[in-house]
Structures are given as structure tokens and as C-alpha cells.
Amino acid sequence: MTEPARPIRVLLADDETMIRHGVRLILRHAEDIDVVAEAANGREAVDLAAAHRPDVALVDIRMPVCDGLSAIAPLLALDPAPRVVMLTTFGDDENVVRALREGAAGFLLKDEGPQELISAVRAAAAGDAVLSPGVTGALIARMLRGGDPDSAAAALADERIARLTTREREVLTMLGVGLSNQDIAERLGIGIGTVKTHVRAILEKTGSASRVQAALLAHRTGLAR
């Protein structure tokens, strides 16, 4: 008899008690999600993540003592590292751009509905990017405009792409247009495990810290157009 998969372990980090309480109540409705720790600032988030080893860390961008942006690097340095999803409000584009560049798996607006929150946790745990659709397009455009346009940067991007196999380029192209692991597996007729293997290889070969960074590389080099 097959044993049931263990629940997705989640860490919540937000300085507002009511926000944490509300998120926890929503996630309790999902049988496959377990909130294992709560933090009121980024420093606590890192300490609790080291102790509880969550699969996903939902981290508010703006917190006292140590904000969510400053917590990204130490969270990603843990072994195993959680998938870091930033909680933010509409209009905080500058900080979201910085979070994505530093390796966050994505971002979620605080006013998203309960099902969107649950789906985001599941997507992050599965290795997919988490991007609130209402502002994703504008953010990607802003990140691309903010990139270094000089020839050296372009050559470096092309060099990273050249390291990939043909199949890895196909997967990267699909990452660039926002497809999930499941979508990619169905498009290519391969297993999800194989997709994850390709994504890991893409991140390593291109020096990308997250799927979002890899997707941006696909846009910069024209693969995702």
C-alpha cells in the first residue's frame, strides 16, 4: 500500500499578527499543507526555517528588525533551502523586482483569494514560479528594461544559453512563457520528474537562482518571444 505524501511544510513570516492568523486559517483548509512555524521578522524567519526545515517560506517584504528582502539570501543558503515566496501589496514593484532578482520563487499579493494562496503554496512546493497574474507582465517588462543592455551582458547571456542541450532550451522557452512543470511535461510528453531534472540543469548551467531569473534570461535572449 502506498504511503500518503507528507504535507507541505510552510513557514509564515509577517510582523502583523492578524495577517499571519488569516493566512494560517486559510492554509488549514488544505489537508496537504502544514504551517510549522511563524515569525514576526526576517531574522526570526531564518532561525525558524533552520530549525523546522519548511518546504515553502511565505515572507512579507516589509518587516522590522530584518525585512523580507534581507532574509532571502540566508533562507536560500539553508540546506535544504525553502522556496521563498514574497507577500506584498499592489504597487510595491521596486521591492518585488529586487526580491525576484535575489532568487525568490515569486510573489503573492496579500489580497489574493484563499484558493489562490493554497494553489501558490502547492505550486512553489512543486518547483513552479509563483507570480500574481495582475502585475506579472508589468514587472517582467520593468526587469527587462532595468537589465544591462551593453554588448558584454548580451554576450554573457548568449554564452549561458549555449551551455544548454536542445531539450533544455525547449524547457527554458516554456519557462519563459510561464508554463508550470505539469504543463511542460504534457507539452513534451515526458514525466514531471524529468522536467524537474531539466529545470535544475538549466538553473545550474545559466547561473540562475530561480525559475523567474531563468525565464527572464529566456526573454533577454529571444527564446521566449
C-alpha positions in Angstrom: 0.0 0.0 0.0 1.4 3.4 -1.0 2.0 5.8 1.9 0.4 9.2 1.6 2.8 12.0 0.7 3.8 14.2 3.7 2.2 17.6 4.0 3.9 20.6 2.5 5.7 22.4 5.4 5.1 26.1 5.5 6.8 29.0 7.4 4.9 32.3 7.7 6.8 35.5 8.3 4.8 38.7 8.7 5.0 41.3 11.5 1.2 41.7 11.5 -0.3 39.1 13.8 -3.7 39.3 12.0 -2.2 38.6 8.6 -0.4 35.6 9.9 -3.6 34.4 11.6 -5.6 34.8 8.5 -3.1 33.0 6.3 -2.8 30.2 8.8 -6.6 29.7 8.8 -6.8 29.6 5.1 -4.0 27.1 4.8 -5.6 24.9 7.4 -8.3 24.1 4.9 -5.8 22.3 2.7 -5.1 18.7 4.0 -1.7 18.7 2.2 -0.3 21.8 3.9 1.0 22.2 7.4 2.1 25.5 8.9 5.1 24.6 11.0 6.3 28.0 12.2 5.5 31.7 12.3 7.9 34.6 12.5 7.4 38.3 13.1 10.6 39.5 11.2 13.2 38.2 8.8 15.7 37.2 11.5 13.2 35.0 13.2 12.2 33.6 9.8 15.8 32.4 9.1 16.2 30.9 12.6 12.9 29.1 12.5 13.5 27.9 8.9 16.8 26.4 10.1 15.0 24.6 12.9 11.8 23.5 11.2 13.0 23.0 7.6 9.9 24.2 5.8 9.4 23.5 2.1 7.9 26.9 1.5 8.5 30.2 3.3 5.8 32.9 2.8 7.7 36.1 3.7 6.4 39.6 4.0 8.6 42.2 2.2 8.2 44.9 4.8 9.1 43.9 8.4 11.0 45.4 11.3 14.4 44.2 12.6 15.2 42.4 9.4 12.9 42.8 6.4 11.9 40.1 4.0 14.4 41.2 1.3 17.3 40.9 3.7 16.1 37.4 4.7 16.1 35.9 1.1 19.8 35.2 0.9 20.2 33.5 4.3 17.0 31.5 3.7 18.3 30.3 0.3 21.6 29.4 1.9 20.0 26.8 4.2 20.3 23.1 3.4 17.7 22.2 2.4 16.6 25.7 1.3 12.9 26.5 1.3 11.1 28.0 -1.7 10.8 31.7 -0.8 7.5 33.4 -1.8 7.2 37.1 -1.0 4.0 38.5 0.3 3.4 42.1 -0.9 0.9 44.8 -1.6 -0.1 46.1 -5.0 2.3 48.9 -6.1 5.4 47.6 -4.4 7.0 46.9 -7.7 10.5 48.0 -6.9 10.9 45.7 -3.9 9.3 42.8 -5.8 11.8 43.2 -8.7 14.7 43.1 -6.2 13.2 40.0 -4.5 13.0 38.2 -7.8 16.5 39.1 -8.8 17.8 37.8 -5.5 16.2 34.4 -6.0 12.7 34.5 -4.6 10.5 31.9 -6.2 7.8 34.5 -6.8 5.4 36.8 -5.1 1.8 36.9 -4.0 -0.4 39.9 -3.4 -1.8 39.9 0.1 -5.4 40.4 -1.2 -5.4 37.2 -3.3 -8.2 34.8 -2.5 -7.9 31.7 -0.4 -7.7 29.3 -3.3 -5.0 31.4 -5.0 -3.0 31.3 -1.7 -3.3 27.5 -1.4 -2.5 27.0 -5.1 0.5 29.2 -4.7 1.9 27.2 -1.9 1.4 24.0 -3.9 3.0 25.5 -7.0 6.0 26.7 -5.0 6.5 23.3 -3.4 6.3 21.7 -6.8 9.1 23.9 -8.1 7.0 26.2 -10.1 7.2 30.0 -10.1 4.5 31.9 -8.2 3.6 35.2 -9.8 0.4 37.1 -9.1 -1.1 37.5 -12.6 -2.4 41.0 -12.2 1.0 42.6 -12.2 3.4 40.0 -13.7 3.5 41.4 -17.2 4.4 44.9 -16.0 7.1 43.5 -13.6 8.8 41.4 -16.2 8.8 44.4 -18.6 10.4 46.5 -15.9 13.0 43.9 -15.0 14.0 43.6 -18.7 14.2 47.4 -19.1 16.4 47.5 -16.0 18.8 44.9 -17.3 22.3 45.8 -18.6 21.9 46.4 -22.3 25.7 46.5 -23.2 27.3 44.0 -25.5 29.2 42.3 -22.7 26.0 41.5 -20.9 24.3 40.2 -24.1 27.3 38.0 -24.9 27.2 36.5 -21.4 23.5 35.7 -21.7 24.2 34.0 -25.1 27.1 32.1 -23.6 24.8 30.8 -20.8 22.2 29.7 -23.4 24.9 27.9 -25.4 25.6 25.6 -22.5 22.2 24.1 -22.7 21.1 21.0 -24.6 18.4 21.2 -27.2 15.8 19.8 -24.8 16.9 22.2 -22.0 16.4 25.1 -24.4 12.9 23.8 -25.1 12.2 23.7 -21.4 13.7 27.2 -20.9 11.5 28.6 -23.6 8.4 27.2 -21.9 9.6 28.6 -18.6 9.9 31.9 -20.3 6.2 31.9 -21.2 5.2 30.9 -17.7 4.3 27.2 -18.1 4.3 25.0 -15.0 6.2 21.7 -14.7 2.9 19.9 -15.4 2.3 22.0 -18.5 5.8 21.4 -19.7 5.6 17.7 -19.1 2.3 17.4 -21.1 3.7 19.6 -24.0 6.8 17.5 -24.3 5.3 14.1 -23.5 7.8 13.5 -20.6 7.4 12.9 -16.8 7.3 15.7 -14.3 10.5 14.2 -12.7 12.3 14.6 -16.0 11.1 18.2 -16.2 12.4 18.9 -12.8 15.8 17.4 -13.8 15.9 19.7 -16.8 15.0 22.8 -14.7 17.7 22.0 -12.2 20.2 21.7 -15.0 19.1 25.0 -16.6 19.4 26.9 -13.3 22.9 25.4 -12.7 24.2 26.0 -16.3 22.8 29.5 -16.6 23.7 30.6 -13.1 20.0 31.4 -12.4 18.9 31.4 -8.7 15.2 30.7 -9.6 12.8 29.9 -12.4 11.9 33.5 -12.6 15.5 34.5 -13.3 15.7 31.7 -15.9 12.5 33.0 -17.5 14.0 36.5 -17.7 17.1 35.1 -19.4 14.8 33.4 -22.0 13.2 36.8 -22.7 16.5 38.6 -22.9 17.9 36.2 -25.4 14.8 36.0 -27.5 13.9 32.3 -26.7 10.5 33.3 -25.2 9.4 35.8 -27.8 
